[in-house]
Amino acid sequence: MNQETFERRHTRSWVALEEAVGAMERGETVSLDFPSSYRRLCQHLALARHRLYSASLIERLNRLAVRCHRHLYSQRASIRARVEDFIIRGFPQAVRRQWRLVLASSLLFYVPLIATIALVSVDPDRVYMFMDPMSVASMEEMYDPASAHQLQERESSSDLVMFGYYIRNNIGIALRTFGAGVAFAVGSVLVLISNGLTIGAVAGHLQGIGYGETFWPFVIGHGSFELTAIVLAGAAGLQLGMAVVSPGRRSRALALREEALDSLPLVYGFSGMLLVAAFIEAFWSSSKTVPPEVRYAVGAALWVAVFAWLGLSGRARVAR
């Protein structure tokens, strides 16, 4: 194909791409499939160089390719920067902005949890006040130090399966805690208390029957992210509930819509924390090769890191 035919066939697509890049550089939205158009342009540039077309044509295509490359990768860098800024500043600041609701959610969750641990660890049979016998038996089998799965390392394929299971299970619990707040905040309150009672009953029963040596090293690693995420889901649910209970001068529908939008940073944040928790739970917590002392040390460090991140990260420095 000679150069004239090549230009006649493709000039229209080059002009459209030039116009699209110019519009995007001005911050406008375009309907053009930019990545695929950029790939075609790179192919045309390579063909022009291979066929030794004129320097002016090669220069035109190269200049356009440079503009496309700059826009494409600066856009990706911008997305990455926004994600990093959300993790470092946006999410911790959103948590601190709703500190009253976070405190209320923490009390609703941790007070029943701690009280139930104390109650059931003294008398393990009290676990049946909170769980059915079949669930208790399944839990005991899972953490029995003499069971086969406690004595051997889990296969990597099983770790991947459990990673998916933990994501679905944990995020499902958190979203139910959040969404239940629409019912005048009562739903979130009940879910938080129920989760606290159940987790406390499990921990207290296993401790009481002597299975704490397998239970605590397993949960200490991912607990900082998972339990904190449940509390934050409860806080976001309470925010929805307060919009329904006390909308102020707004209509309930408007108040609910506005508070739902305002709660999105918490929703994104606790969902991300649960992904991290699922990863730790699947690939670290289940490991039998790591000594319990190391797991306790890492778990304690993660609890400190999570509290420091949410409490201190993103605070503006005070100028001297």
C-alpha positions as CSV (number, residue, x, y, z in Angstrom):
1,M,0.0,0.0,0.0
2,N,1.4,3.4,-1.0
3,Q,1.4,6.4,1.3
4,E,-1.4,8.2,-0.4
5,T,-3.8,5.2,-0.1
6,F,-2.7,4.7,3.5
7,E,-3.4,8.3,4.4
8,R,-6.7,8.4,2.6
9,R,-7.8,5.2,4.4
10,H,-6.9,6.3,7.9
11,T,-6.9,10.2,8.0
12,R,-10.4,10.3,9.3
13,S,-9.6,8.2,12.3
14,W,-6.5,10.3,13.1
15,V,-8.5,13.5,12.9
16,A,-11.2,12.1,15.2
17,L,-8.5,11.0,17.7
18,E,-6.8,14.4,17.6
19,E,-10.2,16.1,18.3
20,A,-10.9,13.6,21.1
21,V,-7.5,14.2,22.8
22,G,-7.9,17.9,22.5
23,A,-11.4,17.7,24.2
24,M,-10.1,15.4,27.0
25,E,-7.1,17.8,27.6
26,R,-9.7,20.5,28.1
27,G,-11.5,18.3,30.6
28,E,-14.4,17.4,28.3
29,T,-16.1,14.0,28.0
30,V,-15.9,12.2,24.7
31,S,-17.7,9.1,23.4
32,L,-14.7,7.8,21.4
33,D,-13.2,4.4,22.6
34,F,-9.9,6.1,23.4
35,P,-7.7,3.0,24.4
36,S,-8.6,1.0,21.2
37,S,-8.1,4.1,19.0
38,Y,-4.7,4.7,20.6
39,R,-3.7,1.1,19.9
40,R,-4.7,1.5,16.3
41,L,-2.7,4.7,16.0
42,C,0.4,2.9,17.4
43,Q,-0.1,0.2,14.7
44,H,-0.3,2.9,12.0
45,L,2.8,4.6,13.3
46,A,4.7,1.3,13.3
47,L,3.5,0.6,9.7
48,A,4.5,4.0,8.5
49,R,8.0,3.6,9.9
50,H,8.4,0.1,8.5
51,R,7.3,1.2,5.0
52,L,9.5,4.3,5.1
53,Y,6.7,6.8,4.5
54,S,7.5,10.5,4.6
55,A,9.0,12.1,7.7
56,S,6.1,14.6,7.9
57,L,3.6,11.7,8.2
58,I,5.7,9.8,10.7
59,E,6.2,13.0,12.8
60,R,2.4,13.7,12.8
61,L,1.5,10.2,14.0
62,N,4.3,10.2,16.5
63,R,3.3,13.6,18.0
64,L,-0.4,12.4,18.2
65,A,0.8,9.1,19.9
66,V,2.8,11.1,22.5
67,R,-0.2,13.2,23.3
68,C,-2.4,10.1,23.7
69,H,0.2,8.3,25.8
70,R,0.6,11.3,28.1
71,H,-3.2,11.7,28.6
72,L,-3.8,7.9,29.1
73,Y,-1.1,7.4,31.7
74,S,-1.6,10.7,33.5
75,Q,-5.2,9.7,33.9
76,R,-4.2,6.4,35.4
77,A,-1.7,8.1,37.7
78,S,-4.5,10.5,38.7
79,I,-6.8,7.6,39.7
80,R,-4.0,6.0,41.6
81,A,-3.3,9.3,43.4
82,R,-7.0,9.6,44.3
83,V,-7.1,6.1,45.8
84,E,-3.9,6.7,47.8
85,D,-5.3,10.0,49.0
86,F,-8.6,8.3,50.1
87,I,-6.6,5.7,52.0
88,I,-4.3,8.1,53.7
89,R,-6.6,11.1,54.3
90,G,-10.2,10.7,53.1
91,F,-11.3,7.6,54.9
92,P,-9.6,8.3,58.3
93,Q,-11.0,11.8,58.2
94,A,-14.5,10.5,57.4
95,V,-14.2,8.1,60.4
96,R,-13.2,11.0,62.7
97,R,-15.9,13.2,61.4
98,Q,-18.5,10.6,62.5
99,W,-16.7,9.9,65.8
100,R,-19.9,10.0,67.9
101,L,-21.6,7.4,65.7
102,V,-18.4,5.3,65.7
103,L,-18.3,5.5,69.5
104,A,-21.9,4.4,69.8
105,S,-21.4,1.6,67.3
106,S,-18.3,0.4,69.2
107,L,-20.2,0.3,72.5
108,L,-23.1,-1.6,70.9
109,F,-20.7,-4.2,69.5
110,Y,-17.8,-4.5,72.0
111,V,-19.8,-4.3,75.3
112,P,-21.9,-7.4,74.5
113,L,-18.9,-9.2,73.0
114,I,-16.7,-8.7,76.1
115,A,-19.6,-9.4,78.5
116,T,-20.4,-12.6,76.7
117,I,-16.8,-13.8,76.7
118,A,-16.6,-13.3,80.5
119,L,-20.0,-15.0,81.0
120,V,-19.4,-18.1,78.8
121,S,-15.7,-18.7,79.5
122,V,-16.7,-19.3,83.2
123,D,-19.5,-21.7,82.2
124,P,-19.0,-22.9,78.6
125,D,-22.5,-24.5,78.6
126,R,-24.0,-21.0,78.5
127,V,-23.1,-20.9,74.9
128,Y,-26.4,-22.6,74.2
129,M,-28.1,-19.4,75.2
130,F,-26.8,-17.8,72.1
131,M,-26.2,-20.7,69.6
132,D,-27.8,-23.9,68.6
133,P,-26.1,-27.3,69.4
134,M,-25.3,-28.0,65.7
135,S,-23.4,-24.7,65.3
136,V,-21.6,-25.3,68.6
137,A,-20.5,-28.8,67.5
138,S,-19.3,-27.5,64.2
139,M,-17.3,-24.7,65.9
140,E,-15.7,-27.1,68.3
141,E,-14.7,-29.4,65.5
142,M,-13.2,-26.5,63.6
143,Y,-10.9,-25.4,66.5
144,D,-10.2,-28.8,68.1
145,P,-6.4,-28.9,68.6
146,A,-6.5,-32.7,67.9
147,S,-8.4,-32.5,64.6
148,A,-6.6,-33.3,61.4
149,H,-6.9,-29.9,59.8
150,Q,-5.3,-28.3,62.9
151,L,-2.3,-30.7,62.6
152,Q,-1.4,-30.1,59.0
153,E,-0.9,-27.1,56.7
154,R,-3.8,-26.2,54.4
155,E,-3.2,-26.4,50.6
156,S,-2.8,-23.2,48.7
157,S,-5.8,-24.0,46.5
158,S,-7.9,-24.2,49.7
159,D,-6.5,-20.9,50.8
160,L,-7.8,-19.3,47.6
161,V,-11.3,-20.9,48.1
162,M,-11.4,-19.7,51.7
163,F,-10.3,-16.2,50.6
164,G,-13.4,-15.9,48.3
165,Y,-15.6,-17.3,51.1
166,Y,-14.3,-14.8,53.7
167,I,-14.9,-11.9,51.3
168,R,-18.5,-13.0,50.6
169,N,-19.3,-13.8,54.2
170,N,-17.7,-10.7,55.9
171,I,-18.8,-8.1,53.4
172,G,-22.3,-9.6,53.5
173,I,-22.4,-9.2,57.3
174,A,-21.1,-5.6,57.1
175,L,-23.6,-4.6,54.4
176,R,-26.5,-6.1,56.4
177,T,-25.3,-4.1,59.4
178,F,-25.1,-1.0,57.2
179,G,-28.4,-1.4,55.4
180,A,-30.4,-2.3,58.5
181,G,-29.9,1.2,59.7
182,V,-32.7,2.4,57.3
183,A,-35.2,0.9,59.8
184,F,-34.9,3.9,62.1
185,A,-31.4,2.8,63.2
186,V,-33.0,0.0,65.2
187,G,-31.8,-2.6,62.6
188,S,-28.2,-1.6,62.9
189,V,-28.4,-1.6,66.7
190,L,-29.8,-5.1,66.8
191,V,-27.3,-6.5,64.2
192,L,-24.4,-5.0,66.2
193,I,-25.6,-6.4,69.5
194,S,-26.3,-9.8,67.9
195,N,-22.9,-10.0,66.3
196,G,-21.2,-9.0,69.5
197,L,-23.1,-11.7,71.5
198,T,-22.4,-14.4,68.9
199,I,-18.7,-13.6,68.6
200,G,-18.4,-13.3,72.3
201,A,-20.1,-16.6,72.9
202,V,-17.8,-18.4,70.4
203,A,-14.7,-16.9,72.0
204,G,-15.8,-17.6,75.5
205,H,-16.9,-21.2,74.9
206,L,-13.7,-22.1,73.1
207,Q,-11.6,-20.5,75.8
208,G,-13.6,-22.3,78.5
209,I,-13.2,-25.8,77.0
210,G,-9.5,-25.3,76.4
211,Y,-9.5,-24.6,72.7
212,G,-8.1,-21.0,73.1
213,E,-4.7,-22.2,71.9
214,T,-6.1,-22.7,68.4
215,F,-8.7,-19.9,68.4
216,W,-6.8,-16.8,69.6
217,P,-3.8,-17.2,67.3
218,F,-6.1,-17.7,64.4
219,V,-8.3,-14.6,65.0
220,I,-5.7,-12.1,66.3
221,G,-4.2,-11.4,62.9
222,H,-7.3,-10.4,60.9
223,G,-9.4,-9.3,63.9
224,S,-8.2,-5.7,63.8
225,F,-9.5,-5.1,60.3
226,E,-12.6,-7.3,60.5
227,L,-14.0,-6.2,63.8
228,T,-13.2,-2.5,63.2
229,A,-14.9,-2.8,59.8
230,I,-18.1,-4.2,61.4
231,V,-18.1,-1.3,63.8
232,L,-17.7,1.2,61.0
233,A,-20.5,-0.5,59.0
234,G,-22.7,-0.1,62.1
235,A,-21.7,3.6,62.3
236,A,-22.7,4.1,58.7
237,G,-26.0,2.3,59.4
238,L,-26.7,4.5,62.4
239,Q,-26.0,7.6,60.1
240,L,-28.8,6.4,57.8
241,G,-31.1,5.7,60.7
242,M,-30.6,9.2,62.2
243,A,-31.6,10.7,58.9
244,V,-34.9,8.8,59.1
245,V,-35.4,9.5,62.8
246,S,-34.4,13.1,62.8
247,P,-34.3,14.6,59.3
248,G,-34.4,18.2,60.5
249,R,-36.0,20.6,58.0
250,R,-35.3,18.2,55.2
251,S,-37.9,15.6,54.0
252,R,-37.0,12.1,55.2
253,A,-36.4,11.0,51.6
254,L,-34.0,14.0,51.0
255,A,-32.2,13.5,54.4
256,L,-31.8,9.8,53.7
257,R,-30.4,10.4,50.2
258,E,-27.9,13.1,51.5
259,E,-26.8,11.0,54.4
260,A,-26.4,7.9,52.2
261,L,-24.1,9.9,49.9
262,D,-22.2,11.3,52.9
263,S,-21.7,7.7,54.3
264,L,-20.1,6.4,51.1
265,P,-16.5,7.0,52.3
266,L,-17.3,4.8,55.3
267,V,-18.8,2.1,53.0
268,Y,-15.8,2.2,50.7
269,G,-13.4,2.1,53.6
270,F,-15.0,-0.7,55.6
271,S,-15.3,-2.8,52.4
272,G,-11.6,-2.3,51.7
273,M,-10.8,-3.3,55.3
274,L,-12.8,-6.5,54.9
275,L,-10.8,-7.4,51.7
276,V,-7.6,-7.0,53.7
277,A,-9.1,-9.0,56.6
278,A,-10.1,-11.8,54.2
279,F,-6.6,-11.9,52.7
280,I,-4.9,-12.1,56.1
281,E,-7.4,-14.7,57.3
282,A,-6.9,-16.9,54.3
283,F,-3.2,-16.7,53.8
284,W,-1.7,-15.8,57.3
285,S,-4.1,-16.7,60.1
286,S,-4.5,-20.3,58.9
287,S,-0.8,-21.0,58.6
288,K,0.5,-23.7,60.9
289,T,4.2,-22.9,60.2
290,V,4.0,-19.6,62.1
291,P,4.5,-19.9,65.9
292,P,1.7,-18.5,68.0
293,E,4.1,-16.0,69.6
294,V,4.7,-14.5,66.2
295,R,1.0,-14.4,65.4
296,Y,0.3,-12.6,68.6
297,A,3.0,-10.1,68.0
298,V,1.9,-9.4,64.4
299,G,-1.8,-9.2,65.5
300,A,-1.0,-6.7,68.3
301,A,1.0,-4.6,65.8
302,L,-1.9,-4.6,63.4
303,W,-4.4,-3.5,66.1
304,V,-2.0,-0.6,66.9
305,A,-1.6,0.2,63.2
306,V,-5.3,0.3,62.5
307,F,-6.0,2.6,65.5
308,A,-3.1,4.9,64.6
309,W,-4.2,5.0,60.9
310,L,-7.8,5.9,61.7
311,G,-7.0,8.2,64.5
312,L,-4.0,10.1,63.2
313,S,-3.6,9.7,59.5
314,G,-4.7,12.7,57.4
315,R,-4.5,15.3,60.2
316,A,-3.2,18.6,59.0
317,R,0.1,19.7,60.5
318,V,0.0,22.8,62.6
319,A,2.3,25.5,61.3
320,R,4.8,26.9,63.8
